[in-house]
Amino acid sequence: MTEVRPVLVVTSLHDPTADVVIRELYDRDIPVVRLDSGDFPASLSVEAEITTHGIQGRVLTPSRTADLTDVRSLYYRRPTGFAFPHLSEQDARFSVTQARYGLGGVLASLPGCLYVNHPHRIGDAEFKPAGLVAAAAAGFLVPPTLVTSSPDAARAFVERHDSVIYKPLCNPVYLIDGVSSVVEVTEVKAEDVDRGVAGTAHLFQQRIRKVGDVRVTVIGARTFCVRIDSDVLDWRTDYSRLRYTVVEPPPGIEPSLHHYMRHFGLAFGAFDFCIDEDGQWWFLECNPSGQWYWLEPETGLPMCAALADLLERKT
């Protein structure tokens, strides 16, 4: 008899990666309840009671209902933010915080649920300095890195190293002439550092003279490594110039990956490495909500099936 416990998928309406995972689960006769927390409370509602046995109740969408005690796993992708445009600024701010800590707190406390990933663990892992510290502790090679708001410290760091790049610590979308844009990774010279650095925190990192990049996607106990060759500093700026090769990780990489995952309590992680001229892999970052599906048709790696296995709790 097929188990009827549903998988809860929390993401925006327009999420092609979630779409393929949901289709895979449907093909396996696994029920799915999809919701966008940003739809609360207009078309999404919650009824949750705190009892001695944990949270009991349900969440309701226009077409589905999920019993909070019955969710087998939760796939947390990229939901939209809460919004209350009909309220005054002060009332909207209050309502957003209540929604975040109310609905958000309920979804983060489901009994017996496997989270891929837990939203709180995603938040922890998205802090780049924390990720770099954890990577070094896990045994990865990590480029020398400075986080600072001091122009003098930044200039001294740039002068001390052969080549340095600037990375945003977080990359919100900017609208430039109506086009969505982000701050790109770029090389920095000492003369580029000015007093504007004092305006906020910045991340500077020694540039590794790379011969290639690697995207490593960890899904539960499974690891998928794809080498990415291109002629650009940051391969994410131009996908048309990328070439893909499935590779095996060097000795020691896979145990370090799982050490890192355990540190942050993650079940899924999209790791980026660069490879230097000696063949050594250098850790750059891990995105706990990173994209992965575009690599499957390029390589034939069964990542969607692996993620569905995890959400089904077969592994």
VOGU-3710 file (C-alpha; in Angstrom, 3 decimals, decimal comma):
1> mtevrpvlvv> 0,000/0,000/0,000  1,380/3,411/-0,954  2,121/5,676/1,997  -0,150/8,728/1,832  1,898/11,156/3,918  2,505/14,214/1,714  5,633/16,100/0,805  5,282/19,829/1,500  6,980/22,047/-1,097  7,445/25,660/-0,016
11> tslhdptadv> 8,361/27,887/-2,938  7,127/30,580/-5,310  4,682/29,889/-8,119  7,378/30,274/-10,775  10,043/27,742/-9,772  10,948/25,359/-12,635  13,277/23,333/-10,394  10,469/22,622/-7,943  8,216/21,753/-10,886  10,436/18,869/-12,046
21> virelydrdi> 10,766/17,487/-8,519  7,003/17,623/-8,008  6,427/15,804/-11,318  8,847/13,109/-10,226  7,027/12,692/-6,913  3,634/12,555/-8,668  4,987/9,836/-10,960  5,792/7,864/-7,801  2,265/8,403/-6,418  3,653/10,565/-3,622
31> pvvrldsgdf> 1,140/13,276/-2,662  2,490/16,828/-2,737  1,154/20,007/-1,158  2,765/23,072/-2,703  2,504/26,469/-1,090  4,118/29,871/-1,185  4,355/31,386/2,279  4,067/34,793/0,576  0,418/33,929/-0,196  -0,387/34,126/3,521
41> paslsveaei> -3,001/35,148/4,547  -4,712/36,010/1,234  -4,981/32,457/-0,125  -3,079/30,433/2,462  -4,183/29,850/6,037  -2,895/27,998/9,057  -4,535/26,402/12,102  -1,943/25,155/14,580  -2,339/24,140/18,205  0,609/23,584/20,511
51> tthgiqgrvl> 0,063/20,408/22,552  2,115/18,092/24,732  2,609/16,001/21,574  3,878/18,954/19,539  2,135/21,007/16,893  -1,199/19,746/15,601  -3,382/21,315/12,945  -3,255/22,046/9,239  -2,267/24,449/6,495  -4,774/25,134/3,755
61> tpsrtadltd> -4,185/26,296/0,182  -6,961/26,921/-2,365  -6,627/23,315/-3,604  -4,841/21,291/-0,910  -4,810/20,691/2,834  -1,831/19,336/4,769  -2,124/17,819/8,242  0,817/19,235/10,204  1,394/15,934/12,010  1,463/13,967/8,762
71> vrslyyrrpt> 4,061/15,743/6,597  6,807/13,267/5,689  9,248/15,871/4,335  9,435/19,564/3,512  11,295/20,856/0,464  12,087/24,503/1,197  13,025/26,302/-1,985  12,431/29,975/-2,715  9,141/31,338/-1,375  8,257/34,987/-1,853
81> gfafphlseq> 8,204/37,379/1,073  5,193/38,337/3,127  3,430/41,492/1,924  0,507/43,514/3,235  0,161/46,337/0,683  -3,341/47,270/1,864  -2,064/48,244/5,331  -0,254/51,330/6,566  3,534/51,077/6,769  3,484/50,540/10,536
91> darfsvtqar> 0,666/47,980/10,475  2,257/46,161/7,541  5,561/45,922/9,394  3,750/44,439/12,408  1,802/41,974/10,242  4,913/40,825/8,382  6,712/40,018/11,634  3,673/38,151/12,986  3,418/36,124/9,782  7,114/35,331/9,786
101> yglggvlasl> 7,242/34,185/13,385  3,760/32,635/13,312  3,446/30,711/10,050  7,235/30,500/9,768  7,508/29,120/13,285  4,843/26,501/12,589  6,459/25,312/9,344  9,798/25,069/11,147  8,366/22,803/13,874  6,662/19,929/12,071
111> pgclyvnhph> 6,930/16,683/14,073  8,768/13,802/12,404  9,407/15,838/9,239  12,577/15,631/7,133  13,619/19,141/6,088  15,446/19,726/2,806  16,553/22,113/4,152  15,247/23,450/7,432  14,685/27,199/6,912  16,630/28,084/10,057
121> rigdaefkpa> 19,587/25,979/8,922  19,436/27,676/5,525  19,645/31,039/7,286  22,672/29,934/9,287  24,495/28,574/6,240  23,893/31,665/4,104  26,328/33,745/6,158  29,509/33,632/4,047  31,971/34,169/6,929  30,372/31,310/8,874
131> glvaaaaagf> 30,562/29,094/5,794  34,247/29,857/5,220  35,093/29,147/8,872  33,158/25,855/8,715  34,871/24,931/5,440  38,322/25,422/6,932  37,322/23,339/9,969  36,033/20,612/7,633  39,463/20,380/5,999  38,890/22,274/2,746
141> lvpptlvtss> 41,447/24,624/1,270  40,028/28,143/1,726  41,556/31,205/0,015  42,809/33,946/2,377  39,783/36,143/3,020  39,135/39,515/4,662  35,766/40,850/5,827  36,091/44,516/6,709  34,651/48,020/6,716  38,137/49,545/6,952
151> pdaarafver> 39,606/51,015/3,748  43,100/50,781/5,238  42,688/47,088/6,084  41,246/46,391/2,640  44,092/48,217/0,881  46,720/46,418/2,952  45,105/43,051/2,166  45,074/43,796/-1,569  48,728/44,883/-1,480  49,723/41,779/0,480
161> hdsviykplc> 48,356/39,341/-2,085  49,196/38,840/-5,735  45,609/39,150/-6,932  42,400/39,868/-4,983  38,742/39,713/-5,871  35,730/41,402/-4,309  32,584/39,392/-3,583  29,269/40,591/-2,183  28,473/38,981/1,169  24,899/38,664/-0,048
171> npvylidgvs> 23,614/39,491/-3,511  20,233/41,222/-3,593  18,799/42,063/-6,985  19,178/45,636/-8,245  17,078/47,183/-10,977  19,294/49,007/-13,496  17,323/50,625/-16,311  14,499/48,244/-15,472  16,713/45,147/-15,761  17,352/42,850/-12,780
181> svvevtevka> 21,074/42,881/-11,993  23,418/41,691/-9,252  26,862/42,774/-8,094  29,439/40,694/-9,938  32,633/39,176/-8,583  35,466/41,410/-9,776  39,215/41,800/-9,417  40,351/44,660/-7,165  43,512/46,777/-7,290  44,852/48,799/-4,349
191> edvdrgvagt> 43,932/52,039/-6,112  40,313/50,845/-6,362  39,915/50,895/-2,585  38,512/54,223/-1,399  36,673/55,641/1,612  33,441/54,130/0,370  34,570/50,835/1,896  33,768/52,351/5,292  30,086/52,472/4,377  29,375/48,789/5,087
201> ahlfqqrirk> 30,973/45,328/5,311  32,881/43,961/2,314  34,506/40,624/1,472  37,916/40,519/-0,220  39,541/37,228/-1,152  42,806/36,141/-2,702  42,203/35,090/-6,294  43,178/31,493/-6,996  44,779/31,046/-10,409  42,280/28,478/-11,565
211> vgdvrvtvig> 42,149/26,097/-14,499  38,519/25,149/-13,913  35,580/25,200/-11,531  33,527/22,440/-9,937  29,891/22,462/-8,821  29,307/19,727/-6,256  25,682/18,967/-5,442  25,157/16,998/-2,246  21,729/15,374/-1,908  21,482/13,394/1,311
221> artfcvrids> 24,230/10,774/1,165  24,799/11,191/-2,582  27,375/13,463/-4,205  27,391/14,714/-7,806  30,504/16,509/-9,093  30,564/18,452/-12,352  33,616/20,263/-13,648  32,802/23,566/-15,371  35,280/24,953/-17,888  35,014/28,503/-19,183
231> dvldwrtdys> 37,081/31,607/-19,859  35,319/33,883/-17,338  36,164/34,787/-13,755  32,674/33,946/-12,482  31,045/31,211/-14,562  27,559/32,226/-13,385  27,733/35,405/-15,499  27,511/33,610/-18,877  26,127/30,071/-19,082  26,539/30,003/-22,868
241> rlrytvvepp> 30,316/29,776/-22,472  30,349/26,773/-20,139  31,462/23,191/-20,803  30,560/20,383/-18,397  32,347/17,176/-17,414  31,315/14,687/-14,732  34,298/14,100/-12,428  35,183/12,204/-9,277  36,287/14,221/-6,230  39,895/13,957/-5,030
251> pgiepslhhy> 40,564/11,929/-1,849  39,377/13,723/1,270  36,814/15,962/-0,426  33,746/13,787/0,146  34,267/13,321/3,928  34,788/17,093/4,234  31,562/17,734/2,323  29,553/15,670/4,775  31,401/17,202/7,736  30,298/20,609/6,464
261> mrhfglafga> 26,725/19,425/5,929  26,515/18,019/9,466  27,894/21,260/10,890  24,998/23,247/9,457  22,389/20,471/9,656  21,829/20,409/5,885  20,386/17,643/3,726  21,127/19,488/0,468  24,013/21,742/-0,533  25,366/23,230/-3,772
271> fdfcidedgq> 29,133/23,667/-3,316  31,417/25,708/-5,547  35,130/24,971/-5,849  37,857/26,162/-8,171  40,753/23,975/-9,307  44,272/25,399/-9,326  47,156/24,496/-11,637  48,245/21,718/-9,257  44,806/20,110/-9,356  43,858/21,163/-5,833
281> wwflecnpsg> 40,237/22,031/-5,069  39,636/25,342/-3,259  36,354/25,928/-1,442  34,511/29,068/-2,524  31,026/28,715/-1,041  28,053/26,473/-0,373  24,550/27,606/-1,283  21,978/25,664/0,783  19,270/26,605/-1,735  21,402/26,539/-4,881
291> qwywlepetg> 20,233/25,673/-8,371  21,093/22,230/-9,679  18,603/20,978/-12,243  20,202/22,683/-15,274  23,130/20,276/-14,865  21,018/17,130/-15,255  20,240/17,452/-18,981  23,842/18,596/-19,559  25,383/15,557/-17,854  22,751/12,845/-17,441
301> lpmcaaladl> 23,316/12,755/-13,678  20,155/11,503/-11,888  19,900/14,366/-9,427  16,136/14,805/-9,642  15,620/11,126/-8,830  18,076/11,397/-5,936  16,208/14,382/-4,502  12,868/12,626/-4,916  14,342/9,568/-3,144  15,378/11,811/-0,280
311> lerkt> 11,985/13,538/-0,021  10,212/10,198/-0,297  12,540/9,091/2,514  13,753/6,037/0,637  17,363/6,872/1,577
//
